[in-house]
């Protein structure tokens, strides 16, 4: 008789930046069922039943934000395999390899392109992976736009109770199926609970694109340096996401490293890189404009401040923290203020400060619903075709442009001349590619700001 055995799940993650690779890989580990039962005629206990861990294959979508080797090391997430691909190469891989779960850790347009590309590639195929997507952090802008671009995946993960409610409201408001929305939490909330350190350490978590202007970024750096001079007994750290020449989720036109060269920095002030969780290990006060690092900090009960100096504005994203109890200014911090977060607000963000989420459950159980839904889908047999909300009928003036950016036609098929390769690029091609990326980054960080200033004359 057929026997029920457990086998190792095969999971693929497609990411387009260092932060999304971190989110995608850690999410894959959190949501994959610990055991997956399948019926087999064999009674052998080979690799089919060897262990309950997942096999993780990582794919990095080639583009302006493709992470460097240093950025990948800093993320600290390991995979069984990891390689760079174009969109068309990835779609071809998905027709040649068999996976149980696919996590799309991309910007909204990338997710939409892959959903249509996969729907075309898997047409007529009896089996396909469970497709999962979501957001890498706080969703404070372009809610409807980004969310509808993610519609069509089997699971659209919401990092909190609040996000789940908002996501369902958007889908239902346009007449789209909202059953894919699944409440989880951010997958990288971990680390030991806060204990006061000596010396007292203040960390400012910088963001690549917030604030945007030179004046605002220079102001924040100046206040951070002044705080260090005012409190020589404290360590003051500027936590940076990327080094010059690198890109992350967003383009950084005015790196703080460049602005810092104009300062005579005090001895207790340092620029630091590295894994955010490791930096938080030595943090006594986390300061930011609207970074997801604030949620990591609150989860560990570290005193956390979201700055109001530049206003509480949607453009900054700090409006998301209204009601958190964390809003404060540099003047207040200089005077010794430490915020007291609102417990109910924190818990509704999927942050388990103190170990318990708002209502019921804990961070340890936050992924149970997603695991259960994936296990159910894996055992139902043939899954229905992917059906995104956007189609050539519902969005004929928008969808073709989204797909064309990834060299796909409106029906999801590869456009003629789409870049694809069956082998790794040779050394000459690699040099040309690095040079092109360098030129692009130079244009973003050096030429564009000059042109913008000239336009303001």
C-alpha positions as CSV (number, residue, x, y, z in Angstrom):
1,X,0.0,0.0,0.0
2,X,1.2,3.6,-0.6
3,X,3.0,5.0,2.5
4,X,2.9,8.6,3.7
5,X,6.4,10.0,4.1
6,X,7.9,13.4,4.8
7,X,10.3,14.9,2.3
8,X,12.4,18.0,2.1
9,X,10.7,21.0,0.6
10,X,12.3,22.7,-2.4
11,X,11.9,26.4,-2.1
12,X,13.0,29.2,-4.6
13,X,13.4,32.9,-3.8
14,X,13.7,35.5,-6.4
15,X,14.9,38.9,-5.0
16,X,16.0,42.2,-6.6
17,X,18.0,43.8,-3.7
18,X,19.9,42.9,-0.6
19,X,17.1,43.8,1.8
20,X,14.5,41.8,-0.3
21,X,16.8,38.8,-0.4
22,X,17.0,38.9,3.4
23,X,13.2,39.2,3.7
24,X,12.5,36.5,1.0
25,X,15.0,34.0,2.4
26,X,14.0,34.4,6.0
27,X,10.3,34.4,5.1
28,X,10.8,31.1,3.2
29,X,12.3,29.5,6.3
30,X,9.5,30.9,8.5
31,X,6.5,29.9,6.3
32,X,7.6,26.5,5.0
33,X,5.9,23.6,6.7
34,X,8.3,21.8,9.0
35,X,7.2,18.5,7.5
36,X,5.4,17.9,4.2
37,X,3.7,14.5,3.8
38,X,3.3,12.9,0.4
39,X,2.1,9.5,-0.6
40,X,4.7,7.3,-2.3
41,X,4.8,3.6,-3.3
42,X,8.3,3.3,-2.0
43,X,9.2,2.4,1.6
44,X,12.8,3.6,1.2
45,X,14.1,6.3,3.5
46,X,16.4,8.1,1.1
47,X,16.5,11.9,0.6
48,X,12.7,11.9,0.3
49,X,12.5,11.3,4.0
50,X,15.9,12.3,5.2
51,X,15.0,15.5,7.1
52,X,12.3,18.2,7.3
53,X,14.5,21.2,6.4
54,X,14.0,23.1,3.2
55,X,16.3,23.2,0.2
56,X,16.6,26.9,-0.6
57,X,17.7,28.1,-4.1
58,X,18.2,31.8,-4.4
59,X,17.9,33.9,-7.6
60,X,19.0,37.5,-7.8
61,X,17.2,39.5,-10.5
62,X,19.7,41.4,-12.5
63,X,19.3,45.1,-12.3
64,X,20.5,48.4,-10.7
65,X,20.1,47.1,-7.2
66,X,21.6,43.6,-7.6
67,X,23.5,43.1,-4.3
68,X,27.3,42.9,-4.2
69,X,29.1,40.0,-2.5
70,X,29.8,42.3,0.5
71,X,26.1,43.1,0.8
72,X,25.2,39.4,0.7
73,X,27.7,38.6,3.4
74,X,26.3,41.4,5.5
75,X,22.8,40.0,5.2
76,X,24.1,36.7,6.6
77,X,21.5,34.5,5.0
78,X,22.7,31.3,3.4
79,X,21.2,29.3,0.5
80,X,21.9,26.0,-1.0
81,X,22.5,27.8,-4.3
82,X,22.5,31.5,-5.3
83,X,22.9,33.0,-8.7
84,X,22.1,36.1,-10.8
85,X,19.5,35.8,-13.5
86,X,17.4,37.9,-15.9
87,X,13.7,37.7,-15.8
88,X,13.6,35.5,-18.9
89,X,16.3,33.2,-17.5
90,X,14.3,32.8,-14.3
91,X,11.1,32.0,-16.1
92,X,12.9,29.3,-18.1
93,X,14.4,27.9,-14.8
94,X,10.9,27.6,-13.4
95,X,9.8,25.4,-16.4
96,X,12.8,23.1,-16.0
97,X,13.0,22.7,-12.2
98,X,10.3,21.5,-9.8
99,X,9.7,23.6,-6.6
100,X,7.1,23.4,-3.9
101,X,7.2,27.1,-2.9
102,X,8.3,30.2,-4.7
103,X,8.8,33.5,-2.9
104,X,8.8,36.6,-5.0
105,X,10.8,39.2,-3.1
106,X,10.6,42.0,-5.6
107,X,9.2,45.5,-6.1
108,X,5.5,45.6,-7.2
109,X,6.2,45.8,-10.9
110,X,8.6,42.9,-10.7
111,X,6.1,40.8,-8.9
112,X,3.4,41.6,-11.5
113,X,5.8,40.8,-14.4
114,X,6.7,37.4,-12.8
115,X,3.1,36.5,-12.1
116,X,2.2,37.0,-15.8
117,X,5.4,35.4,-17.0
118,X,4.9,32.4,-14.8
119,X,1.2,32.1,-15.8
120,X,2.4,31.9,-19.4
121,X,5.3,29.5,-18.7
122,X,3.1,27.2,-16.6
123,X,0.2,27.1,-19.0
124,X,-1.1,23.6,-19.3
125,X,1.2,22.4,-16.6
126,X,-0.5,20.0,-14.1
127,X,1.5,21.1,-11.1
128,X,3.2,24.3,-10.0
129,X,4.7,25.8,-6.8
130,X,2.7,27.7,-4.2
131,X,3.6,31.4,-5.1
132,X,4.1,33.8,-2.2
133,X,4.9,37.5,-2.1
134,X,4.7,40.5,0.3
135,X,6.5,43.5,1.6
136,X,10.0,43.8,3.1
137,X,8.9,46.3,5.8
138,X,6.6,49.2,6.7
139,X,4.0,50.0,3.9
140,X,3.6,53.7,4.1
141,X,3.3,54.8,0.4
142,X,1.6,53.6,-2.8
143,X,-0.6,51.2,-0.9
144,X,-3.1,50.5,-3.7
145,X,-0.5,50.6,-6.5
146,X,2.0,48.3,-4.9
147,X,-0.6,46.0,-3.5
148,X,-2.6,45.5,-6.8
149,X,0.7,44.7,-8.5
150,X,1.1,41.8,-6.1
151,X,-2.4,40.4,-6.6
152,X,-2.4,37.0,-8.2
153,X,0.0,35.2,-5.9
154,X,-1.4,32.4,-3.8
155,X,-0.4,34.2,-0.6
156,X,0.1,37.9,-0.2
157,X,1.8,38.2,3.2
158,X,0.8,41.1,5.5
159,X,3.4,41.8,8.2
160,X,0.8,42.9,10.8
161,X,-2.9,42.8,11.7
162,X,-3.2,46.4,10.5
163,X,-1.7,45.6,7.1
164,X,-3.9,42.6,6.7
165,X,-7.0,44.7,7.2
166,X,-5.7,47.4,4.8
167,X,-4.7,44.8,2.1
168,X,-8.1,43.1,2.2
169,X,-9.9,46.4,2.0
170,X,-8.0,47.4,-1.2
171,X,-8.6,44.0,-2.9
172,X,-12.2,43.9,-2.0
173,X,-12.6,47.6,-3.0
174,X,-11.7,46.9,-6.6
175,X,-13.6,43.6,-6.7
176,X,-10.5,41.4,-6.5
177,X,-10.3,38.2,-4.5
178,X,-8.8,39.0,-1.1
179,X,-8.4,35.4,0.2
180,X,-4.7,35.4,-0.6
181,X,-4.0,38.0,2.2
182,X,-2.3,36.2,5.1
183,X,-1.2,37.8,8.3
184,X,2.3,37.1,9.4
185,X,5.1,39.2,10.9
186,X,8.4,40.5,9.7
187,X,10.7,37.5,9.5
188,X,13.8,39.1,11.0
189,X,12.5,40.2,14.4
190,X,14.8,38.4,16.8
191,X,17.7,39.0,19.1
192,X,18.0,39.3,22.9
193,X,15.7,41.7,24.9
194,X,17.3,45.1,25.6
195,X,19.7,45.6,28.5
196,X,21.3,48.9,29.2
197,X,24.9,49.1,27.9
198,X,28.1,51.0,28.9
199,X,28.9,53.2,27.2
200,X,25.4,54.3,26.3
201,X,25.0,54.0,22.5
202,X,22.8,56.0,20.2
203,X,22.3,54.7,16.7
204,X,20.7,56.7,13.8
205,X,19.4,54.2,11.2
206,X,19.8,56.1,7.9
207,X,17.6,55.4,4.9
208,X,18.7,55.7,1.2
209,X,15.7,57.8,0.0
210,X,14.2,59.5,3.1
211,X,14.6,62.4,3.4
212,X,15.3,63.2,-0.2
213,X,16.9,66.7,-0.3
214,X,20.5,67.7,0.5
215,X,19.3,70.3,3.0
216,X,17.3,67.8,5.0
217,X,20.0,65.1,5.0
218,X,22.6,67.6,6.0
219,X,20.4,68.8,8.8
220,X,20.0,65.3,10.2
221,X,23.7,64.6,10.0
222,X,24.4,68.0,11.7
223,X,22.0,67.2,14.6
224,X,23.5,63.7,15.0
225,X,27.0,65.2,15.2
226,X,25.9,67.9,17.6
227,X,24.3,65.2,19.8
228,X,27.6,63.4,19.9
229,X,29.4,66.6,21.0
230,X,26.8,67.4,23.6
231,X,27.1,63.9,25.1
232,X,30.8,62.9,24.9
233,X,30.1,60.1,27.3
234,X,27.9,58.4,24.7
235,X,28.8,56.4,21.5
236,X,26.9,57.9,18.6
237,X,26.7,55.7,15.5
238,X,25.4,56.5,12.0
239,X,24.2,53.1,10.6
240,X,24.4,53.1,6.9
241,X,22.8,50.6,4.5
242,X,25.3,50.6,1.7
243,X,28.8,51.7,0.8
244,X,29.5,54.3,-2.0
245,X,28.9,52.6,-5.4
246,X,26.4,50.1,-4.0
247,X,22.6,50.3,-4.2
248,X,20.0,48.8,-2.0
249,X,16.1,48.8,-2.2
250,X,16.1,52.5,-3.0
251,X,18.5,54.8,-4.9
252,X,20.6,57.0,-2.7
253,X,21.5,60.2,-4.5
254,X,23.2,61.9,-1.5
255,X,25.1,59.4,0.6
256,X,25.7,60.4,4.2
257,X,29.4,59.3,3.7
258,X,29.8,62.2,1.3
259,X,28.1,64.7,3.5
260,X,30.2,63.6,6.5
261,X,33.4,64.6,4.8
262,X,32.5,68.2,5.5
263,X,32.4,67.7,9.2
264,X,35.1,67.6,11.8
265,X,33.6,64.5,13.5
266,X,34.1,64.0,17.2
267,X,35.9,61.0,18.6
268,X,32.7,59.4,19.9
269,X,31.0,59.5,16.4
270,X,31.3,56.6,13.9
271,X,29.9,55.5,10.6
272,X,29.0,51.8,10.8
273,X,27.7,49.1,8.4
274,X,26.8,45.5,9.1
275,X,23.7,43.5,10.0
276,X,21.1,45.6,11.7
277,X,20.4,42.9,14.3
278,X,24.0,42.9,15.3
279,X,24.1,46.7,15.6
280,X,21.0,46.6,17.8
281,X,22.8,44.2,20.1
282,X,24.8,47.2,21.4
283,X,22.1,49.9,21.0
284,X,20.6,51.9,23.8
285,X,18.6,54.3,21.7
286,X,17.5,53.8,18.1
287,X,16.7,57.0,16.1
288,X,15.3,57.1,12.6
289,X,12.9,58.9,10.3
290,X,10.8,55.9,9.3
291,X,13.0,52.8,8.9
292,X,11.8,49.3,9.5
293,X,14.7,49.1,11.9
294,X,12.3,50.9,14.3
295,X,10.1,47.8,14.4
296,X,13.2,45.6,15.0
297,X,14.2,47.8,17.8
298,X,10.7,47.9,19.4
299,X,10.5,44.1,19.2
300,X,13.6,44.0,21.4
301,X,12.2,46.7,23.7
302,X,15.0,49.1,22.9
303,X,14.1,52.8,23.4
304,X,13.1,53.9,19.9
305,X,12.5,57.4,18.5
306,X,10.9,58.4,15.2
307,X,12.0,61.9,14.4
308,X,9.6,64.8,13.9
309,X,12.2,67.5,13.1
310,X,11.2,67.5,9.4
311,X,7.5,67.2,10.1
312,X,5.2,64.3,10.4
313,X,4.5,63.7,6.7
314,X,3.5,61.0,4.3
315,X,6.5,61.8,2.1
316,X,8.8,60.8,5.0
317,X,6.8,57.8,6.1
318,X,6.9,58.8,9.7
319,X,3.1,59.3,9.6
320,X,2.9,55.5,9.9
321,X,4.1,55.9,13.5
322,X,1.3,58.2,14.7
323,X,0.0,56.7,17.9
324,X,3.1,54.8,18.6
325,X,4.4,57.0,21.4
326,X,7.8,57.1,19.6
327,X,7.6,60.5,17.9
328,X,10.1,63.0,19.2
329,X,12.6,65.7,18.1
330,X,16.4,66.1,18.4
331,X,15.8,68.9,20.9
332,X,13.9,66.5,23.1
333,X,16.6,63.8,22.7
334,X,19.4,66.3,23.6
335,X,17.5,67.0,26.8
336,X,17.4,63.3,27.7
337,X,14.0,62.3,26.6
338,X,13.3,58.5,26.2
339,X,10.0,57.5,24.6
340,X,7.5,55.0,26.0
341,X,5.9,53.1,23.1
342,X,2.2,52.4,23.1
343,X,1.8,48.7,23.7
344,X,-1.4,48.2,21.7
345,X,0.0,50.2,18.7
346,X,3.2,48.1,18.8
347,X,1.4,44.8,18.8
348,X,-0.9,45.8,15.9
349,X,2.3,46.2,13.8
350,X,3.1,42.6,14.3
351,X,5.8,43.4,16.8
352,X,5.8,41.2,19.9
353,X,7.5,43.5,22.4
354,X,7.4,41.5,25.6
355,X,6.7,38.3,23.7
356,X,3.0,38.7,23.1
357,X,1.1,40.1,20.1
358,X,-2.0,42.2,20.5
359,X,-5.0,40.0,21.2
360,X,-3.5,36.6,21.3
361,X,-0.5,34.6,20.2
362,X,3.2,35.4,20.1
363,X,5.9,36.0,17.5
364,X,6.7,32.3,17.6
365,X,3.1,31.5,16.3
366,X,2.9,34.5,13.9
367,X,3.6,32.3,10.9
368,X,1.4,29.4,11.7
369,X,-1.5,30.5,9.5
370,X,0.9,30.9,6.5
371,X,2.5,27.5,7.1
372,X,-1.0,25.9,7.4
373,X,-2.2,27.4,4.2
374,X,0.9,26.4,2.3
375,X,0.7,22.8,3.6
376,X,-3.0,22.7,2.6
377,X,-2.2,23.9,-0.9
378,X,0.6,21.5,-1.3
379,X,-1.6,18.5,-0.5
380,X,-4.6,19.6,-2.7
381,X,-2.8,18.4,-5.9
382,X,-3.2,20.6,-9.0
383,X,-3.4,24.4,-8.2
384,X,-5.4,26.7,-10.4
385,X,-3.7,29.0,-12.9
386,X,-2.3,32.3,-11.5
387,X,-4.9,35.1,-12.1
388,X,-3.5,38.6,-11.3
389,X,-6.1,41.4,-11.1
390,X,-4.3,43.4,-13.8
391,X,-4.9,42.0,-17.2
392,X,-4.8,43.5,-20.8
393,X,-8.6,43.9,-20.2
394,X,-8.5,45.6,-16.7
395,X,-5.4,47.7,-17.3
396,X,-4.6,47.9,-21.0
397,X,-2.8,51.2,-20.6
398,X,-0.7,50.2,-17.7
399,X,0.1,46.5,-17.7
400,X,2.0,46.3,-21.0
401,X,4.6,48.9,-19.8
402,X,5.1,47.1,-16.5
403,X,5.8,43.8,-18.3
404,X,7.9,45.4,-21.0
405,X,10.4,46.6,-18.4
406,X,11.1,42.9,-17.8
407,X,11.2,42.1,-21.5
408,X,7.8,40.4,-21.5
409,X,4.8,40.8,-23.9
410,X,1.3,41.6,-22.6
411,X,0.5,37.9,-22.6
412,X,3.6,37.2,-20.4
413,X,5.7,35.6,-23.1
414,X,9.3,36.8,-23.7
415,X,9.7,39.7,-26.1
416,X,11.9,39.1,-29.2
417,X,15.5,39.9,-28.3
418,X,14.9,39.5,-24.5
419,X,18.2,39.1,-22.7
420,X,18.8,35.5,-21.7
421,X,21.7,33.1,-21.5
422,X,22.2,29.5,-20.7
423,X,25.6,30.0,-19.2
424,X,27.4,32.4,-16.8
425,X,28.7,35.6,-18.4
426,X,32.3,35.6,-19.5
427,X,34.9,37.9,-17.9
428,X,34.6,40.5,-20.6
429,X,30.8,40.7,-20.2
430,X,31.2,40.8,-16.4
431,X,33.6,43.8,-16.7
432,X,31.2,45.6,-19.1
433,X,28.3,45.0,-16.8
434,X,30.1,46.3,-13.7
435,X,31.2,49.4,-15.7
436,X,27.6,50.0,-16.8
437,X,26.4,49.7,-13.2
438,X,29.1,52.0,-12.0
439,X,28.3,54.6,-14.7
440,X,24.6,54.4,-13.7
441,X,25.4,54.9,-10.0
442,X,27.8,57.7,-10.8
443,X,25.0,59.4,-12.7
444,X,22.5,59.0,-9.9
445,X,24.8,60.1,-7.1
446,X,27.0,62.7,-8.8
447,X,25.5,64.0,-12.0
448,X,21.8,64.1,-11.2
449,X,22.1,66.2,-8.0
450,X,24.3,68.8,-10.0
451,X,21.7,69.0,-12.7
452,X,18.9,69.4,-10.2
453,X,20.8,72.2,-8.4
454,X,21.4,73.9,-11.8
455,X,17.7,73.7,-12.5
456,X,16.9,75.5,-9.3
457,X,19.1,78.5,-10.2
